[in-house]
Amino acid sequence: MAGIRVQSAVKKIEVNDNGEYISLNLSDSSFPERFFAMIDNIQKRAGDLQAQAAEIAEKCGSESEAAVKAAASLYREFNQDITNEVDAMFGPETCRKVFGDIVPSFEMFDDFFNQLVPYIQEYGRERAAKLSKYSAARTGNV
């Protein structure tokens, strides 16, 4: 029996020295939009987090032990939320593979996201080039 197999643009990226990979399903047209929406959401929440940290410092005194503990807890919760979002977006265990057995810092996430953007941009350029072969001018449907 004959069959059809559609090529998918799943990009496997090695993320650690143990040979583990994450996969970007670039065939999913919603992937770039969801990725950049996640980034925008994280940036907005980071602004809210800074305001909360400033509130804690004002209330408790910026150098007090209570303020330091409250801010540390606030940042850990924020970074754990990002971990959960990243794992939901890219697959279970993504953060463990990329960062190890820690709750990564915001700076580590920023580095990770910045390293992913070129893969998404490259696929966008490839997609645009493939779409151009179906243009009306090229197919004679002017």
N, C-alpha and C positions, 0 to 999 in steps of 0.2 A: 504494500500500500504506500502510495506517495504521501509525502508530508511537507510541511512548511516549518522552517525554523527561522525565527526573526532574530537578527543580531541585537544584542543589548549592549548598552554602553555602561556596563558596570566597571568602574575603575577600582582596582585593588591597589592599596597603598601600604607598603610596609611601614610599621610604626614603632618598631623597637628592635633591639639586637637579638631577640628570641625568635625572629622570623614571623611574628604575628602581623596580621593585616586588618585593615578596616576596608569596607567597600562603600563607594559612592555610587548610588544608582542614578547615573546621569541620564538614563533613558526615561526616567520619571520626570516629566515636564514640570511637575510641581516642586521638584527638589531645590532648584536655585531660589525660587520664591520663598519656600519654607526656611531654607538656610538663612537668607538675608533677613527674613522676618524674625527668626530666632535671635540673630545678632542685634537687630534693632531693639527687641524686647529686653535683651540682656543689658544693653547700653542704657535704656530708660531706667531699668531697675537699679543699675549701678549709681545713677544720679540720685535715686530715692534712698539708696543705701548710704550715700555720703551725707545726705540730710539727716538721716536717723543717727548716724555716728556723731555728727555735730551736736545733735540734740542730747545724746548721752553725755558727751564731753561737757556740755554746758550745765547739765543737771548734776552730774557727779564730780565735775572738776576733771579736766583732761588728763591729769597725771595720777589720778586716784586709782587704786587697785580695782575698785568696783567698775570704773569706766573702762579700764583696759580689758577686764574680763567680759564685760557686756559687749564691747566692740568686737572682741575676738570671737565671741559666740555668734554675733550678728554676721560677721564676715564668713565664718564657717558655714552657717546655714545658707547664706547666699551662694557660696561656692558649691555646696552640696546640691542645691536646686539646679545650678548650671550643669553639674555632673549628670543629674537625672535627665535633663533636657537633651544633653549631648547623647547619652545612651539611648534615649527614645528616638532620636533622629538618625543615628548612625548604626544602631544595633547594640544589644546587650554587651557589656564588658568593654565598650570602646574606651572609656576613660581609664580603666585598669590597664588595658593594652598600651595606651599612649603615655600615661603618666605614672603607672605603677600603682601600688596599693596605698594611695594617699587621697586626701581631698585636695585637689589641685587649687592653686591660687588663681586669682583673676588674671594675673600676668601670664600664667601658663596657658590659660584658655585663649588669651589674646594671641599669643604666639602660634598656637594650634590653628586658630581660625585664619590667621594671616598666611599660614602655609597651605591651607586648603583652597583659598581664593584662586590662585593661578590654575588649579585643576579645573575649576568651574569655568573660569574665563576661557581656557583652552578649548574645552568642550563647546562653549558657546560659539567660538570662532569656527570650529569644525562643523557645527550644526548649520551655521549661516552659509558656509561654503557649499554644503550639500543641498540646502534649500535653493541656492541660486541656480542649480541645474534644472529646476522646475519653473523658472520664471517664464512669464508669458512671452517675452521677447525671444527667449531661447527655444521654446517649444513651438513657436509660430502662431500662437493664439493671441495675436495683438488686437 
